[in-house]
Amino acid sequence: MSQQLGTLEELPEAYRDALSKAGVAPLWPMMRNVLPHDAPQPLTKPGHWTYGSVRPLLIEAGELTPVEKAERRVLVLCDPGRGPGAMQATASIYLGMQLLLPGETAPAHVHTPSAVRIIVEGEGAFTVVDGEKLPMCEGDLVLTPGGEWHDHGHEGQDPVVWLDALDLPLFVYLEGSYAREGDLQARRNRPDASEVEYRSAGLAPSRQAHRARRYPMMRYPWDRTEAALRAMADHGDGAMPELDYVNPETGADVLPTMGFTAMMLAAGMTTTPPRRSCSSAFHVVRGRGRTTIDGQTVEWGPKDTFSAPVFASLSHEADEEAFLVRIHDRPLQEKLGYYEERE
Ligand code: 1HN
């Protein structure tokens, strides 16, 4: 049975002073804060960042701050629950919108957190990861796993914008976040692995010849993701087609901490996923619709991003055919042994 726990005020003042002096504190007045009953009480609140509101500010950042002064020219998407300046969208997920202008270079560095980019607008930009040049086309998902050197360049004519998703809050919490800077990388003169070794789903380089890399494929071209979702829609059972981005060698999620799931909603479709213990963010690749998050409705359009706390009640409805990528921390929670879905 649940018991009402004692409060700090019930304790004599002299005793409280003595506790502070000794560098200790009573657990019981704080017990329910750190261990609420039945489900967590997230600080995170649903967020919605329309592309219409973020894009002009990002373009202005391009005029105000040269990339040399920024290292990465990014506007961070701040969790409304933590307020302006919060370097995170949920407890474990950092999101930011990054701008690179034609001819610019973002210098090479390597850090402990992992990053994933979803390309929002423009063409001609690329990321070099461990010497592999990864073209960035709209909708592509590009990995920059922790410990891999990466720099960005832009050979096109117009601004390029992408969404960065990092597991940075975890690394900050663990006091494990740091970076090293280096010279721009030499690029191997060959297409990225999605165009060579992993051109076709279900085929991987022969084990005899192949030395498995921890992250064998760093770029997931959008046209293949969309084609696969469409095929599922054409031949499925009417449920919403959803595809997880996985490591083509192991079938595991692309990163140890963060997962990425492509979703296709048909026009007029309503879908109500289970309440999940993971936090999530959604990036709209294309389409319009609305999502109700714990009773709060977000009207979303192309290139918008929105977020939902852990255990949120969600309901998605599309006005027109829509493609979204769900960013979540299920892989981390599964490793910690507490991932859960509730109806
Ligand atoms: C980072 O390395 C990038 O490489 C973007 O583009 C955003 C946010 C925090 C820490 C490192 C990038 C980042 C970041």
Boltz pocket constraint, residues with backbone or C-beta under 6 A from the ligand:
constraints:
  - pocket:
      binder: B
      contacts: [[A, 72], [A, 74], [A, 96], [A, 98], [A, 111], [A, 115], [A, 150], [A, 164], [A, 166], [A, 168]]
      max_distance: 6.0
